[in-house]
């Protein structure tokens, strides 16, 4: 049950980060889940775990990490489209 909750929270965080940046994640729902989970890892490493926590993810650092991940991914994708 915690794995399902982890995936749901990751998807919501990935979607919210994409919404804040105004960018869509490639891959739809799977991309949002990956962005949320990778963002939770990045945010946890950079900022630690503070604020409310759901399914083992600290929400604020996970959201900031997902925003960073989507921003960097969009820069990489934009640079590869120019070639």
C-alpha positions as semicolon CSV with decimal commas, in nm:
position;residue;x (nm);y (nm);z (nm)
1;X;0,000;0,000;0,000
2;X;0,283;0,240;0,072
3;X;0,428;0,184;-0,278
4;X;0,100;0,290;-0,436
5;X;0,082;0,597;-0,211
6;X;0,446;0,676;-0,296
7;X;0,366;0,662;-0,669
8;X;0,055;0,877;-0,626
9;X;0,239;1,142;-0,424
10;X;0,527;1,135;-0,676
11;X;0,283;1,185;-0,963
12;X;0,109;1,476;-0,793
13;X;0,439;1,642;-0,706
14;X;0,567;1,597;-1,063
15;X;0,246;1,739;-1,206
16;X;0,253;2,033;-0,964
17;X;0,616;2,112;-1,045
18;X;0,541;2,105;-1,418
19;X;0,237;2,326;-1,360
20;X;0,446;2,579;-1,164
21;X;0,708;2,591;-1,440
22;X;0,452;2,587;-1,720
23;X;0,619;2,286;-1,882
24;X;0,479;1,943;-1,960
25;X;0,679;1,636;-1,869
26;X;0,732;1,399;-2,158
27;X;0,570;1,064;-2,091
28;X;0,251;1,197;-1,934
29;X;0,159;1,037;-1,603
30;X;0,468;0,813;-1,597
31;X;0,688;1,117;-1,658
32;X;0,519;1,303;-1,373
33;X;0,570;1,008;-1,138
34;X;0,937;0,985;-1,233
35;X;0,983;1,361;-1,195
36;X;0,820;1,352;-0,852
37;X;1,029;1,058;-0,728
38;X;1,356;1,192;-0,868
39;X;1,262;1,537;-0,736
40;X;1,203;1,391;-0,390
41;X;1,549;1,237;-0,401
42;X;1,714;1,559;-0,525
43;X;1,526;1,774;-0,274
44;X;1,608;1,535;0,010
45;X;1,977;1,540;-0,075
46;X;1,996;1,919;-0,116
47;X;1,755;2,038;0,151
48;X;1,704;1,751;0,394
49;X;1,360;1,663;0,520
50;X;1,155;1,945;0,667
51;X;0,790;2,028;0,650
52;X;0,502;1,787;0,615
53;X;0,578;1,433;0,505
54;X;0,354;1,196;0,308
55;X;0,456;0,838;0,217
56;X;0,809;0,907;0,337
57;X;0,850;1,216;0,115
58;X;0,900;1,557;0,269
59;X;0,665;1,760;0,051
60;X;0,846;2,096;0,033
61;X;1,196;1,964;-0,052
62;X;1,042;1,709;-0,293
63;X;0,852;1,982;-0,477
64;X;1,161;2,203;-0,500
65;X;1,365;1,905;-0,621
66;X;1,102;1,820;-0,884
67;X;1,106;2,181;-1,006
68;X;1,485;2,166;-1,037
69;X;1,468;1,831;-1,219
70;X;1,203;1,946;-1,469
71;X;1,388;2,273;-1,531
72;X;1,718;2,095;-1,601
73;X;1,544;1,833;-1,816
74;X;1,373;2,106;-2,021
75;X;1,708;2,277;-2,078
76;X;1,861;1,951;-2,197
77;X;1,568;1,875;-2,427
78;X;1,572;2,227;-2,571
79;X;1,945;2,203;-2,649
80;X;1,905;1,867;-2,824
81;X;1,619;1,998;-3,042
82;X;1,846;2,261;-3,195
83;X;2,066;1,997;-3,354
